Amino acid sequence: MMRQRGSKGLGLLLLASQLFQVGIDNIPPVTLAVLGLNVYLYLFPAAPLMKVCVSVQEAYWLKDWRRLLLSPLHHVDDWHLYFNMASFIIKGIRLEGRLGGAWFLYLLSVFSLLTGLVYLLLEMLLTELTQDQFYSMSCAVGFSGVLFALKVLSNHYHPGGVTYLMGIPVSNRYASWAELVLIHIMAPGSSFIGHLAGILVGLLYTAGPLKTVMKKCAGFVTSNGYNSSGYSGTGGGYSGYHQYAPDNTENNTAYYTDGLTEDEQLQMAIRNSLHEPGQGIQRGAPPPYGFTQSEEARAEEIRWRRLRRFDS
């Protein structure tokens, strides 16, 4: 059922190239550490994929709850890892710079756990509605569910602009839903439920009670200077990476983003890591590729053609 792990080759080289293109010093510490952990667990997995993927059968029926922690951090092959981490670098630079390292780490931990739990609940619901045990036995692995949750959060903080999907401009506010449908249409074997779980977790944070619950659970941090913008701490930031105030996030990240949207940044980063020639990206213009959908959606399409159904 699970495909064999691909060779540790080109995907890792492209990821290393992208890190050098972005500049390791420009990647905030929590983002860099989580990226490093994903790479390490790809090279030296904690267990075989069939022992870490999450499913109703394995996690709920057999009570192997550790899979909720392990499944987001493992990847099927180096391309799977590359496309997920390429997207994560862009999101991490934007969100960690805005929220602060401590809260961003807290956020990643909660999103990783909740995405797995929501995935299990949705699969259980489908099993009940269809009376088909296939949904309970489907096993998912990968970071893309968390990435969809982060994309909802990023679009919430940066609601302006558009994402081009198949040449059609879509407001960033609805881009996550549009990409969810597009990826499923273009790669029917993809984990629609895993991606949907990520979107729902993101909405629980931006439009639901999750953010309030997290603040209450982190009450001891609140007394040390947490506010809605992040952790102020002493000196307004954390060692080794400047914490930007929300109102200045766009300007202060200009040394890397140049004012580009998240999808334009990802397109530029992947082009640079591939050493592809091309003109600079103009804000608001469709991507200069054969397909005018977002680069993140194209990455998902390629990945899902390789992975079939084993990513969340």
N, C-alpha and C positions, 0 to 999 in steps of 0.2 A: 504494500500500500504506500509506504513512504519511499520516495525516490532516493537513490544513492547520493551521498554527499559529493559535490563536484570537486574538481581538482583545485588546489589552492594556488591559483595563478593570476590571470589577468585582472580579475576583480580586485584583488588585494593590491596589485600594482597601481591600478587606477585610483584606488582609495588613498594610497600613499602619495601619489602625484597630486591629488586634490588637496591633501593636507598641506603640502608644500606650496601649492598655488594660493591657498587661503592664508597660510602662515600660521604655524602653531601658536605663536604669541597672540594671534587675533582670536583664538578660540577660548572662551572662558573655561575655567578649571573643571566645573562639574560636567559640562558638555564633553570636554576632552577626556575626562575620567570614564564616563559612561561609554563613550566611543571605544576607548581602550579596553574596557571590560568586555564589550561585545566582540572585539577582534580577538582578544585572548581566549574567550570561550568558543570562538569558532575554531581557533588553532588547537586548543586543548579543552574540548567539551567536557562538562561535568559528568555527562553520561551520553550513551547513544541517543539519537533523535527520538526513537520510539519510546525512550524512557523519560524524555523531558517534554514532549508535545502534550498539549492539554486537550482533554475531551471529557464529556460527561461520564463515559464509562470508566476512564482511568482516574480522574480527579474526584468525582462524586461517588460513583458506585464503589470503587476500590479505595477511596479515601486517601489518594496520593496527592495531597494538597500542595506538596512542594513543587509540583508542576506549574502552579500559578506563578511562582517566582522564577522558575528556570526557563519556561517556554518563551518569554519575550526576548531573552538574552541569547538564544541559539538560532542559528540560521542554516538553511539547507545546503547552500553552496556560496562561493565567493561573490557571485553576481548578486545573489539575494542580500548578502551582507553589504555590498557596495551601494546598491540603490537605497537601502534603508538608511545607511550611515550618511550618504550624500545628502539626503533630505534632512536628517537629524542635525547635521552641522549647521545648516541654514536656520532651522527653527531654534536650535540652541543659542546661536549668537543673538538672535532677536529676543527670545524670551528670557534667557538667563540674564542678559544685560538689563532687562526691564524689571524682572522680579527679584534679582539677587540670587546668589548661589545656593544659600541655605533653603530658601523657599522652592527654588527650582528642583533641587534634589528631593525635597519632600514631595513636590508635585509629581515628579517622575515615578517615585515609589508608589504613591497612591494610584496614579493612572495605570501603572503596570498591573497592579493587583486588581483594580476594579475592572479593567478591560477584560481580564480573564474571567472574572466572576460574571460580568454581564454577558460575555460570550457563552458561558455555560448555561445561564438562565435562558437565553434566546434559543440555544440548541435544545434544551429541555422542553421549551414551549413548542417548538416545531415538532419534536418527537411526539408530544401529546396531541397536537392538532392533526398531524398526518398519520399517526400510528406507524411511523417508519423509524426503525432503530438506526438507520443510517446516520441521522443527525447526532445521536448520542455517541456514535462510534467515530465520528469525524475528528481527527486529531490535528491540531493547529500549532504552528511554531513560528516565531518571528516577531519583529518590533513594529510592524506596520499598523497594528491596532492602536498602539501608543502614539504613533505618528499622526494618525487621523485625529486623535484627541488633541494633540498639540496643535494641529492645523486649525481646528475649531477655535482654540484659544488664541492663536496668532491672528486669525481673521477677526476675532472679536476685538482685539486691541488695535488692529489696523483694518478697519472696515472699508476704507476707500480703495479704489482701484478695481481692476477686473482681471480675470483669468480667462485665457482663450482656450476653449475646448472644441476641437474640430472646427476651428475658425469662428466659433460663436462666442462673443464676449459674455462672460458670466460674472456677476458681482461677486467679490470675495466673500460676501456674507453667505452666499449659497454655493460657493465653489466646492465645499466638502461633499455636499449632497450630489452635486452634478458629477463629480469625479467618482463617487461611489457607484452611481448608475453606469457611467461610461466604462469604468474598469470591468464591471460585471458583464456588460454587453460585449466588450472587446476580448475579454478573457473569461468565458463562462465558468471555467474551473476554479476561479479565484475564490478566496474566502470572503464572500459577501457579508456573512454574519460577523466575521472577525473585524472587518472594517466598520460595519454598522455599530458594533459594540464600542469601538473607539470614538465614533461620532457622538454616541449617546453619553459616554463618560464626559467628553468635552462639554456637551450641553448641560450636564449635571453641574459642572463647575461654573460655566458662564451664565446660565439662566436658571439653575436649580440651587439646592441647598448645600451642595458639596463644598463650595468655598467657605461658607459659614461654619460648617462642621469641622473642616480642616483648621480654621482659625481657632476654634474652641479647643480642639485637641492639641493645638500648639500654643496654648495660653501662656506657657512659661516663656515662649519666644516673644510674644506680644509685649510682655513687661520689659523686654530688653531692647525694644525699639522697632518692632515690626509695624508697618503700616500698609495701606492698600497698594503702595508702589513697590514694596519689597522690604529688605532689611537695611535699615539705615546704619546701624552699628556706629563705631567710632570712625570718623573720617569719611563717612558716607559711602563705604564700599568694602571690598574684601581684598586681601593681599593678592597681588599678581594680576588683577583684572579690574578695570574701573567699572563701577556700577552706575549706570546711567539713570537719571531721573526720567519718568515717563514722558514728560513734555519735551525732552531733548533727545529721546531715543533715536529718532530718525537722523538728526544732525550728527550725533556723536558716533554713530556707526557708519558714517559716510566714508571713512577710510577704507571700508571693505565693500559696503553695499552700493555706494554712490547713489543712494536714493532709489534703488531698484526695488520692485516688489519681491516677495519671497520666491515666486515661481521664476522670475527673471534672474534672480541670484542663483537658483539651482541650475537653470539652463546655462548660465555663464560658467559656473563652477565645473559642471560636467564637460562643457566644451573645452575648458582649460585643461582638465585632467586628461582629455582625449587628444589634446593639442590640435583641435580642429580650427582651421582658419574661419574667419567670419567678421562681419562688421559689428560694431558695438550695438547693444540693445537700446532701443529707444523706448522710453516709458510709454505704455499704452499701445505699443505696436505688437502685432502677433508675432510669435516666435518664428525665426527664419529657418524652419526645418520643413521637411516634406509634409508633416502633419502639423497643424496649427493648434494642437491641444497643448496643455501645460506639460513641461518636461517631467514633472512628478507623475502625471498620469501616464506618460509614455514609459517611464521607468516601471510603473506598476504593471503596465501591459506586458513588457518584456519579461519581467520577473514572473508574472503569473503564467505565462506560456511555459516557463521552465518548472514552476513549482506545482502547477495544477491547483491543489486545494490546501496546501500545507503551510499557510502563513496566517498569522493573526495580527 
